[in-house]
Amino acid sequence: MVKDSSVDSVSDVLLQLAYKLKVDLYEENTVLFRYGDVSDRFYFVLGGNTSIWMPCMIEVEMTSHEYFQYLTNLMKLNEVDLLEKSLKLNEKTFLHITDLLMMWKQSGNDVSKFKNKVLIMYGSDSNYEIDAISEGIIKPPMYKNTEEIIKNMTAEEYLNCFSLDNFKTKPEDQHLYSTKKHTCSVYIQSFIKDLGKGASFGADGLKSKNKKRNANILIKDDTYLGSLDSKGFNDLIKVGSEKTKRAQANFLLSSQLLLTMNKVIFQKYFFSMFVLTRFNRGDKLIKEGTEYTHVYFVKEGDFELTINNN
């Protein structure tokens, strides 16, 4: 029986991991990272519990004021990606809100320039809703201290920010705004699954082109996380790939057919020459009478050879 040298490969990778791993304790009910954050580390759950939440688009009925409250919330949380997606999805439904936010951007966040643009667009007799939204856009809390707000926010508070109840117009203020509702698309946070001891996450973000997180990770209990930075993660993948490659190449070189082949050259071209495939019990690999196009090496398991004598 041939010894599977890939076991040595796994041991080497784990040793490399131990040297590079950074271990931290994270308090319960905190946000580790959010959707859209820069992806800079890969994590292992060493103890405790975390959960994955992702933005999920739904269709709801909202008034103009309620939709603006929703946008304000995204601005407060600095959810730039979700804000831009929401504006694009509802551009025609709430055209006046889109126009007002565009004017604010074009004015360079200058209050006087913005008010002049609004005056030119809507005139001096603009309605209360236009005035209220215009004033809401220039409120300092919307654009300032977002980092401080997010930093001090618990996981529960963060999720609550996406509750649709937060955007409903208060009964005492309903007479001030249009009550006409429109079908629009908004984002809420949807629970995906819990991750306990032994789980890992963060690889997708490090592998993606934009290096952005595609989910929110929330800490449920006091949790120990081990993490690798981008370089450590890439080094680990490279070490594991090279070790596995050499282990599999060495197995093939032990066969009589390839025994005389140069080891260095074979390892260099291994992945372009061979494909590792798993077959299930009962699968037919070759049918008698068909053209023979491949040479097979059995790494693990047994096969049965039958010949038709007729």
N, C-alpha and C positions, 0 to 999 in steps of 0.2 A: 504493500500500500504506500502511495506517495504522500509524504508529509506536506500539508498545505502551509506553505511559507507565508501566506497572507496574514496568518496569525501574528507573525513577527512584525508585519507592516502595521497592524492595528496597535500593537504595544508601542511601537516607535511614535506613532501619531499621538497617542495618549500622553506619552512622555513630553513631547513637544508642547502639547496643550497645557500641561501642568506648569511648565516654565513661563508661559505667556499669559496665563489666566489672571484676571484682576477680579477680586471678590469684594462685593459690597452688600450691606444690609439696607433694604428699602422698607420704609414704614408703610403700614397698611393704609388703604384708602388714599393712595397717591397715584399720580399719573407719571408713568415712566417716560413714555414719549407719545406723540400724537401723529395722526395721519398728516403727511406732508412735511414732517420734520426731516432734517438732514439725517441720513442713515450713516452712522459712523462706528457702530459696534454690533457684535454678534453675541447673543446671550444664552446662558444655560441656567435653568432653575435648579439650584442646589438644595433648596428647602423653602417651603411656603407655597403660596398660590398666586397666580396672576390670571388675567383674563384678556381675551382679544375682543375688541369692538371695532366695527367698521362703519363708515358713513354709508347709509342706504337711502336712495332716492325714492320718495313716495309722492303721490298726487293728493293734494288736499284743497279744500275750499277756504280761501282767505280774502279778507278785505284788503284794500291798499295799505291801510295803516298797520294791519297785522303782518303783512308781508314786509313792510319797512322795519317793523320791530324784529322780525327774523333776520333781516340783513344787518341791522344794528348789532345783533347778538354775535353774528359771524365776525363783524369788524372788531368788536370788543375782544373776542377770542383770537384775533389775528388769523382766522381761518381763510387765508387768501385764496387757496385753490377752490374751496367750496363756495366762496363768495363769487368768484368769477364764473364758475359753472352755473350757479343759481341765476346770475344776471343774464347769462346767455340763454338759459332755458326759458326764462320768463320775460325776455326782452320786449316782446310785443304785448304781452298781457298787462304789464305795468310800465308802459312806455314813459310816463311822466317821471317815475322814480328812476328809471334808467337814465333819462335825460338829465335829471338833477345831479345824480352821482357823477355823470360824465362832465357836467359843468364844473363841479367841485374839483375834479381831477385836472381839467383844463386850466382852471384858475390857479393851479399850484398850491391848493389849500389856503389861498388868501381870501379871508372873509369878505372884504370889501369888493374885490373883483368878482367873487362868487355872487354876491347880492346884486351887483350890477347886471350880471348875466341873467339872473332870474327875473329881474325887472324888465329887461329887454324881451325875454322869452314870453313871460306871462302878463306883463303890464302891472300897473299899480293896484289893479282890482283883483289880484289873484285870490283864490279861495283859501279857506282856513287850512285845508289839508295840505295844499302846496306850501303855505307858510310854515306849518308845523313840521313838515318833512325837511324843509330848507333849514329850519332852526335845529332840527335833530341832527342833520348832517354836520353842522359846524360845532356841535357840542364837544368840548375837549375830551370827556371820558371815552368817546368813541375811538379816538385815534391815539391818545396818550396813555402811557403807563400800562400798555397791554401786557408787556413782559412781567410786570409786577403782579398784575391781576392773575395771570396764568400760573405764575410761580407759587402763589399762595392759595390756589384753588385745589380742593380735594377732588378725588375721582368722582365721588357722588355729586358734587356741585357741577363738575364738568359735564357729566351725563345729563343732569337736570337742565342745563342750559339748552339742550336740544329738545326738551319736552314741549309739545305743541301748546300746552296750556299757558306757557310763558308768553306767547305771542298774541293771545286773545285780548281784544280791547276791553278794558274794564267797563262794567255796566254804567258807571257814572260818567264815562267819557264817550259813550256811544253816540250821543247827540252831536258831538263835535266833528265826527268823521263820516264818510260815506259808508253805508251799511251793505252796499252791493258786494257780493262775494264772487271771486273768480277762481277757476281751477288753475292751480299752479304747482310747480315741482319744487320740493324742498328736501333737505337732507336731515335725517335723524341718525342717531347712533344705534346700530343693531348689534346685539350680542352674538358672537360667533362660537367661542368655546373657552373653557378653562384650561390653563396649563399648570400642571403641578410638577413635583420633583422629577427630574430626569428629562423634562421637555427642553426644547431649545427654540429660539426664534431670532429673526433679524437677518437671515441669510438673503432673503429675496431683495431687501433694500440695498444691501451691499453689492449684489450682483446686477441690479438694475442700472440702466444708462443714466437716469437722472439722480440716482443715489438718494431717493426720497422714501420715507416710510409709507407703506400702503395700508396701515391699520393703526389703531390705538392700543397700547398695552397699559392696563391698569393693575395696580398692586392690591390684591384682595386682603392678604394677611401680611404680617411682618415676614419679609422674604429675602433670602440670600440668593443673589445672582452672581454668577461668574460671567465675565465678558472678555471678548477679544476686540482690539481695535481693527480697522480695516486691513492694515498690513499683517497683523497677526493672523487674521482670518484667511487672507490670501496665502500666506506662508503655510498655514495648516493644510489648506486644500491642496497646495502644490506638493507638500511632503507626502500626504496621503496618496495622491495620484501617482507620484513617482515610485513610492514603495510598492503600491499595488501593481503598478505596471511591471516592475522588476520581478515581483513574486510570480505573476502570471507568466511572464516571459521565461523565467527559470524553469517553471513547470513544463512548458512546451519543449524547451531545450533538452529536457531529460529523456525525451522520446528518441527512439532509434532513428527516425526519419530526419530529425533536425540536429542530431548529436554533433555533427561536424561543422555546423554553422558558427560563424564568428559571433560571440555573445554580445559585444558592444554594438555591432551593426544591427543585430536582430532586435535588441532593446530599443534602438533609435527608431526603427520602422514598425515596431510591434502593433500600434493602434491602427495604422493604415493597412496592415496585412490581415489582422485577425479581429473577429467579432465574438464577444462572449454572449452566448444565448442560453436561456433556460427552457427546457422542454418538460412538459407535464407527462405523468404516467399515461401510457396509451397513445401518445402522439406518434404519428408515422413520419419518420424523418426522410427516408428514401423509398421510392416505389420501384420495384423491379421493372426494368425495361425503359425507364426514363433516362434522359441524358445526365451524366455525372458532371456536376459543375463545381463542387466544393470538396475539400478534404476536412474531415472532422477529427478532433482530438477530444476524448472523453476526460473531463476534469473530475467530475463526481458522478456517482450513480451507475446504473447498469443498463444495458440495452440488449435487445434480442435480434439475432440475425436469422432470417428465414429465406430459403431458396425454393422456388417452384421447380420440381424435377420433371414436370410434364413437358 
